[in-house]
């Protein structure tokens, strides 16, 4: 999984009652766009360092209408 600053991660809810969450990639900490990523979650503003699993999709900033 590769991402760039400004991309969006969509973390799909894995159990009933857990909704999808989105987070903006603030910084790529791995090499060549690979995890881990420092992200800011859209729903509560929480920042975290994440290494996404198979339940996560990257929306590249060009796909989301960003600059």
Protein Blocks (a to p, Z undefined) as FASTA:
>chain_A
ZZdehiacddddfbehiacdddddfbdfbgehiacdddddfklopacdddddfkbccddf
klnopZZ
